[in-house]
Amino acid sequence: MKVFLMYRDQDFDAARELPPTADALTQDLEMNTLLRAMAAEDQFLYTIVEKALLSSLHNPNAIRYRQEILRDCLENEDVIRKLYQLTIETGQQQKRGWLGIFSSYPSGILNSAVQMLDLFVTQLRQLRALADEHASRFQSEGLKRFFAMLAQELDDDYFALLDAHLKTLRFRNGVLLSACLGQGNEGTNILLHRPRGDRWLWLRQLLAGATTSSGFSVHPRDEHGARALSDLRDRGLNLVANAAAQSADHIKSFFQTLRIELAFYVGCLNLREQLVRLGGPIAFPVPAACGERKHTFTGLYDVCLALTVGGRVVGSDMNADAKELILITGANQGGKSTFLRSIGLAQLMMQCGLFVPAESFSASCCNGLFTHFRREEDSSMESGKLDEELGRTSEIVSLVTKDSLVLFNESFAATNEKEGAEIASQIVSALLERGIKVFFVTHMYGFARSFYDQDRQNALFLRAERQADGTRTYRMIEGTPLQTSYGPDLYERVFGTRIQH
């Protein structure tokens, strides 16, 4: 049985390594806030949603496959949570009952496997009952296939056959073995046979006064004889014990995979619940293929900021279709860094099949997301801050490929503006030449103006909006780069006095 709720044709690999960019993305985009909201203090959920968010899909069809399933989950939250709870209960019971792994004897392995199969049959019956009751409510390709698979493979004949096999494997009346005598009268070719099906055979034999076989008994104190018989029994049970254990392991693996893949959707349900409570809009993004250069949205906001402040935050609009460079300048404390984080988070959320925090959102996929944010001073650094920034840039360059997306936030400002502008200009130009999309938040006027004066058709220039009285709206608007970041009016607002020139 295959789950296939994350991909059309393969299981989700929860054991995969996180990408090399994981630490930088988590730190720069403040992803821990988002992950905690999705996990709801459940470490297993945290691990799965982290893997899903950081293991981006690059095919729009694969993204839409998950989106359809997620829509189904949002509309049938009660059923999805029941399914997920069933997988948790199955895992807990399995841990309490599975002792066969501690046994090296076939009889012990068989007994534990039969106990596990008994448990799994009960859980599979509950799973089938949920499918029978609720399958008609689901419309997505993935969940319709999943419930159809349960109906087909977990039918009444399957359970009847399972019950019959489990009854046989208990060997209530002992085991029937055949063997040949080998060298030294040692038993060879030991085979386990199906128990005789005629329950009244012994009575007919007794009434007939004849027996068809000879037998012997072992004295209760004959430890060597008992051990020899036990060894013969184990040799006969070896194949069936392994087969039963493999069957139990197969069903256990199915429930584990189902739990892993449902965990992602339960995390999505948890996030939706919190955002609805905060009044924040959510939308299913429209993904486009890598290289199409689509990037348009309305009302996009930083989901982590909304979760942190516990309320709705200002969203931004942007139309950057056919653009490869988006340069963002403007007032200090105007929301530029927050806007940049919202870009990165929305890209990750879209490319894992999740909804995004916006009123509408459409973007092309990227082959990799990279962030280069300004970091606080680190007293343990052995070199200067500019060297540290250039070192992180070198790491990005070694990993970046065509149609990647790189987010720079106040990068290369650790030196004087002329030198920083030159470094930034050369790096951005090289990335654009390789077909890499760039968002760049900067206060370096010379750097921003140099690209503006080139009149590039593939560039968009945004500015943090500032009203005439100095009020920040925290929205990004199209506009030419300005030479000032309006530090004096921010100083006056904070300290209540003007800077004296």
C-alpha positions in Angstrom: 0.0 0.0 0.0 1.3 3.4 -1.0 0.4 6.7 0.6 1.5 9.2 -2.1 0.1 12.3 -0.4 3.2 14.5 -1.0 4.2 13.3 -4.4 2.3 11.5 -7.2 4.7 8.6 -7.4 7.0 8.5 -4.4 7.0 8.7 -0.6 8.2 11.7 1.2 11.7 11.1 2.6 11.8 12.4 6.1 15.3 11.2 6.6 16.8 13.4 3.9 19.4 15.9 4.9 18.5 19.6 5.0 20.0 21.7 2.2 23.3 23.6 2.9 21.3 26.8 2.9 19.0 25.7 5.7 20.8 27.6 8.6 21.0 30.9 6.7 17.4 30.7 5.5 16.2 29.9 9.0 18.2 32.7 10.6 17.6 35.4 7.9 13.9 34.7 7.4 13.2 34.0 11.1 11.6 30.8 10.1 11.5 29.3 13.6 8.4 31.4 14.3 6.6 29.9 11.3 7.8 26.4 12.2 6.6 26.7 15.8 3.2 27.9 14.7 2.8 24.9 12.4 4.1 22.4 14.9 2.0 23.6 17.8 4.7 22.4 20.3 5.0 19.0 18.7 8.6 18.1 17.9 7.6 15.5 15.3 5.5 18.0 13.4 8.3 20.6 13.6 10.8 18.2 12.0 8.5 17.2 9.2 7.3 20.8 8.3 10.9 22.0 8.4 11.9 19.3 5.9 9.0 20.1 3.7 9.6 23.9 3.7 13.2 23.6 2.9 12.9 20.8 0.3 11.3 22.9 -2.4 9.4 21.5 -5.4 10.5 23.0 -8.7 7.6 21.7 -10.9 4.4 23.6 -10.9 2.4 20.4 -11.5 3.9 18.9 -8.3 3.0 22.0 -6.4 -0.5 22.0 -7.6 -0.8 18.3 -6.7 -0.1 19.2 -3.0 -2.3 22.3 -3.2 -5.3 20.3 -4.2 -4.8 17.9 -1.3 -4.3 20.8 1.1 -7.6 22.4 -0.1 -9.3 19.1 0.6 -7.7 19.0 4.1 -8.8 22.6 4.9 -12.4 21.6 3.9 -12.3 18.3 5.8 -10.2 19.2 8.8 -12.0 16.8 11.2 -11.3 13.7 9.0 -7.6 14.6 8.5 -7.1 15.0 12.2 -8.8 11.7 12.9 -6.6 10.0 10.4 -3.5 11.6 11.9 -4.5 10.6 15.4 -5.1 7.0 14.3 -1.5 6.9 13.0 -0.2 8.2 16.4 -2.2 5.7 18.3 -1.0 2.9 16.1 2.6 3.9 16.6 2.2 4.1 20.4 0.6 0.7 20.6 3.2 -0.8 18.3 6.0 0.5 20.5 4.4 -1.1 23.6 3.8 -4.4 22.0 6.7 -5.0 19.5 9.1 -7.2 21.5 10.2 -9.4 18.7 13.2 -7.3 17.8 14.7 -8.4 21.2 14.3 -12.1 20.4 16.7 -14.1 18.3 14.5 -17.2 18.3 11.9 -17.8 15.5 9.2 -18.7 18.0 9.7 -15.4 19.8 9.7 -13.4 16.5 6.6 -15.2 15.3 4.7 -14.6 18.5 5.5 -10.9 18.5 4.7 -10.6 14.8 1.3 -12.2 15.3 0.6 -9.8 18.2 1.6 -6.9 16.0 -0.5 -8.1 13.1 -3.5 -8.5 15.4 -3.0 -4.8 16.4 -2.6 -3.6 12.8 -5.7 -5.5 11.7 -7.7 -3.6 14.3 -6.2 -0.3 13.1 -6.6 -1.1 9.4 -10.3 -1.8 10.1 -10.6 1.7 11.6 -8.8 3.2 8.7 -11.2 1.4 6.3 -14.2 2.5 8.3 -13.0 6.2 8.0 -12.6 5.7 4.3 -16.0 4.2 3.8 -17.6 7.0 5.8 -15.8 10.1 4.4 -14.2 9.2 1.0 -17.0 10.9 -1.0 -16.1 14.3 0.6 -12.7 14.5 -1.1 -12.0 15.8 -4.6 -8.3 16.0 -4.9 -6.4 13.5 -7.1 -4.2 12.4 -4.2 -6.8 11.8 -1.6 -9.3 10.2 -4.0 -6.6 7.8 -5.0 -5.7 7.1 -1.4 -9.2 6.3 -0.3 -9.8 4.2 -3.4 -6.7 2.2 -2.6 -8.0 1.6 0.9 -11.3 0.4 -0.4 -9.7 -1.9 -2.9 -6.9 -3.4 -0.8 -8.7 -3.5 2.6 -11.8 -5.2 1.5 -13.8 -7.9 3.4 -11.9 -10.7 1.7 -8.6 -9.3 2.7 -9.6 -9.1 6.4 -11.1 -12.6 6.3 -7.8 -14.0 4.8 -5.8 -12.1 7.4 -7.9 -13.5 10.3 -7.5 -17.0 8.9 -3.8 -16.7 8.6 -3.4 -15.3 12.1 -5.5 -18.1 13.5 -3.3 -20.6 11.8 -0.1 -18.9 12.9 -1.0 -19.2 16.6 -0.6 -23.0 16.3 -2.9 -23.7 19.2 -2.6 -27.4 18.6 1.1 -27.5 18.1 3.1 -27.5 14.8 3.2 -30.1 12.1 6.7 -30.7 10.8 8.4 -33.1 8.5 12.1 -33.9 8.3 14.6 -36.3 6.8 17.5 -38.0 8.5 20.9 -36.8 7.5 24.4 -37.8 8.4 24.6 -38.9 12.0 20.8 -39.2 12.1 20.7 -35.4 12.2 17.4 -33.9 11.0 17.5 -32.2 7.7 15.0 -30.6 5.3 12.7 -29.6 8.1 9.5 -28.3 6.7 6.5 -26.7 8.4 3.1 -28.0 7.2 -0.3 -26.6 7.3 -2.2 -28.0 10.3 -4.7 -30.7 9.5 -8.0 -29.1 8.8 -10.2 -31.9 10.1 -10.9 -31.1 13.8 -12.6 -34.5 14.4 -9.8 -36.6 13.0 -8.5 -37.6 16.4 -12.0 -38.8 17.5 -12.4 -41.0 14.4 -9.0 -42.5 15.0 -9.8 -43.2 18.6 -13.1 -44.9 17.8 -11.4 -46.9 15.0 -8.8 -48.1 17.6 -6.0 -47.4 15.3 -3.4 -44.7 14.8 -1.6 -43.6 11.7 1.6 -42.4 13.3 3.9 -43.1 16.2 4.9 -40.7 18.9 7.0 -40.1 21.9 7.0 -37.8 24.9 9.8 -36.0 26.7 10.3 -36.3 30.4 9.6 -33.0 32.2 13.1 -33.1 33.6 14.8 -33.9 30.3 16.2 -30.4 29.6 18.4 -31.6 26.7 15.4 -33.3 25.0 13.2 -30.2 25.5 15.9 -28.0 24.0 16.3 -30.4 21.0 12.6 -30.3 20.3 12.5 -26.5 20.7 15.4 -26.2 18.3 13.5 -28.4 15.8 10.4 -26.3 16.2 12.3 -23.0 15.7 14.0 -24.4 12.6 10.6 -25.3 11.2 9.1 -21.9 12.1 12.0 -19.9 10.8 10.6 -19.1 7.3 7.1 -18.4 8.5 8.4 -16.3 11.4 10.4 -14.1 9.0 7.5 -13.8 6.6 5.1 -12.8 9.4 7.7 -10.3 10.7 8.1 -8.8 7.2 4.4 -8.5 6.9 4.1 -6.7 10.2 7.0 -4.4 9.2 5.3 -3.6 5.9 2.1 -2.5 7.6 4.1 -0.6 10.3 6.0 1.2 7.5 2.7 2.1 5.9 1.4 3.7 9.1 4.7 5.5 9.6 4.6 6.9 6.1 1.0 8.0 6.5 1.8 9.8 9.7 4.8 11.6 8.1 2.8 12.8 5.1 -0.3 13.7 7.1 2.0 15.7 9.5 2.7 18.2 6.8 -1.0 18.9 6.2 -1.8 18.9 9.9 0.9 21.6 10.3 -0.8 23.6 7.5 -4.1 23.3 9.4 -2.4 24.6 12.6 -1.1 27.6 10.7 -4.4 28.4 9.0 -6.1 28.3 12.3 -3.7 30.9 13.8 -3.7 33.2 10.8 -7.5 33.2 10.7 -7.6 34.1 14.3 -5.2 37.0 13.7 -7.3 38.2 10.7 -4.6 37.6 8.2 -5.6 36.7 4.6 -4.2 33.5 3.0 -4.2 32.6 -0.7 -3.2 29.7 -2.8 -0.4 30.9 -5.1 -0.3 30.3 -8.8 3.1 28.8 -9.6 4.8 29.2 -12.9 7.8 27.3 -14.4 11.3 28.3 -13.6 12.5 31.0 -16.0 9.1 32.5 -16.7 9.9 35.5 -14.4 6.4 35.8 -12.9 6.2 37.7 -9.6 2.9 39.5 -8.8 1.0 39.8 -5.6 -1.4 41.9 -3.5 -1.5 42.2 0.2 1.7 40.1 0.9 2.8 40.3 4.5 5.5 38.8 6.7 3.8 35.8 8.3 6.4 35.6 11.1 5.9 39.2 12.1 2.1 38.7 12.2 2.6 35.6 14.4 5.0 37.5 16.7 2.9 40.6 17.2 -0.3 38.6 17.4 -2.3 40.6 14.9 -2.7 41.7 11.3 0.2 43.5 9.7 0.5 45.8 6.7 0.8 44.0 3.3 2.4 45.2 0.1 1.5 44.9 -3.6 4.0 44.3 -6.4 4.0 43.6 -10.1 7.5 42.3 -11.0 6.6 40.1 -14.0 9.5 40.0 -16.5 11.8 41.5 -13.9 15.1 40.0 -12.8 16.3 42.8 -10.4 14.2 44.4 -7.7 16.1 47.1 -5.9 14.5 48.5 -2.7 15.5 51.7 -1.1 13.9 54.4 1.1 13.3 55.5 4.6 14.9 53.8 7.6 12.5 51.7 9.7 10.1 51.7 6.7 9.6 48.0 6.5 12.2 47.1 3.8 13.7 44.1 5.6 10.3 42.9 6.6 9.2 43.1 3.0 12.3 41.1 1.9 11.5 38.4 4.5 8.0 38.2 3.2 9.3 37.6 -0.3 11.5 34.7 0.9 8.9 33.1 3.1 6.2 33.2 0.4 8.6 31.6 -2.1 9.3 28.7 0.3 5.7 28.3 1.2 4.6 28.3 -2.4 7.2 25.7 -3.4 6.2 23.3 -0.7 2.6 23.4 -1.7 1.4 25.6 1.1 -0.8 28.7 0.9 0.9 32.1 1.2 0.1 35.1 3.5 -1.4 37.3 0.9 -4.6 38.3 -0.8 -3.2 36.9 -4.1 0.1 35.6 -5.2 1.7 34.4 -8.5 5.4 33.6 -9.0 7.7 31.4 -11.0 9.5 28.7 -9.2 13.2 29.1 -8.4 15.9 26.4 -8.5 17.2 27.6 -5.2 16.6 30.3 -2.6 19.6 32.1 -1.0 19.7 34.9 1.5 22.5 37.3 2.4 21.3 39.5 5.3 23.3 41.9 7.4 24.4 40.2 10.6 25.2 41.6 14.0 28.8 42.0 15.0 30.4 38.8 16.2 33.3 39.2 18.7 34.5 35.7 17.8 35.2 36.7 14.1 38.8 36.4 13.2 38.5 38.8 10.3 36.6 42.0 9.5 32.8 42.2 8.9 33.3 42.8 5.2 35.4 39.7 4.9 32.6 37.8 6.6 30.1 39.2 4.1 32.3 38.3 1.2 32.8 34.8 2.6 29.0 34.2 2.7 28.7 35.6 -0.8 31.4 33.1 -2.0 29.4 30.2 -0.5 26.2 31.4 -2.3 28.1 31.7 -5.6 29.4 28.1 -5.2 25.8 26.8 -4.9 23.7 29.1 -7.0 22.4 28.0 -10.5 20.4 29.5 -13.3 16.9 30.6 -12.2 17.8 30.8 -8.5 16.6 33.6 -6.3 19.0 35.6 -4.1 17.8 38.1 -1.4 20.4 40.7 -0.3 19.6 42.8 2.8 21.9 45.8 3.4 24.8 43.7 2.1 28.4 45.2 1.7 27.6 48.2 3.9 30.5 47.3 6.3 32.9 49.5 4.2 32.6 53.0 2.8 29.7 53.6 0.4 31.9 54.0 -2.7 33.7 50.6 -2.2 30.5 48.9 -1.1 28.6 50.1 -4.1 31.3 48.9 -6.4 31.3 45.4 -4.8 27.5 45.2 -4.9 27.3 46.4 -8.5 29.8 43.8 -9.7 28.2 40.9 -7.8 24.7 41.8 -8.9 25.7 42.2 -12.5 27.4 38.8 -12.6 24.3 37.1 -11.1 22.0 38.8 -13.6 24.2 37.6 -16.4 23.8 34.0 -15.2 20.0 34.3 -15.2 19.7 34.6 -11.5 16.9 36.8 -10.0 17.9 39.3 -7.3 16.1 41.3 -4.6 18.4 43.9 -3.0 17.6 46.2 -0.1 20.1 48.9 0.2 20.9 52.4 1.5 23.8 52.8 -1.0 22.4 55.5 -3.3 25.3 55.3 -5.8 24.7 51.6 -6.2 21.0 51.9 -6.7 21.2 54.9 -8.9 23.8 53.3 -11.2 21.3 50.6 -12.1 18.4 53.1 -12.4 20.4 55.2 -14.9 21.0 52.1 -17.1 17.3 52.1 -17.8 17.1 48.4 -17.5 13.8 46.9 -18.7 14.3 43.9 -16.4 14.7 46.0 -13.3 12.0 47.3 -10.8 12.8 50.0 -8.3 10.7 50.1 -5.1 10.8 52.5 -2.2 9.7 52.3 1.4 6.7 54.8 1.5 7.1 57.8 3.7 4.4 60.5 4.0 5.1 64.2 4.1 5.0 64.3 7.9 7.6 61.5 8.2 5.1 58.7 8.9 6.1 55.3 7.7 3.3 53.3 6.0 5.4 50.1 5.8 4.4 49.7 2.2 6.7 49.4 -0.8 5.8 51.6 -3.8 7.5 52.1 -7.2 9.8 55.0 -7.2 13.3 56.2 -8.1 16.1 55.7 -5.6 16.5 58.7 -3.2 19.7 60.0 -1.8 18.3 60.2 1.8 17.0 57.5 4.1 15.3 60.1 6.3 17.3 59.4 9.4 16.7 62.9 10.9 12.9 62.6 11.0 13.2 59.2 12.6 15.5 60.7 15.2 13.0 63.5 15.9 10.2 61.0 16.2 12.1 58.9 18.7 13.8 61.6 20.7 11.4 64.5 20.3 14.1 66.9 19.0 15.7 67.8 15.7 19.3 67.1 14.9 21.2 70.4 14.9 23.3 70.9 11.8 
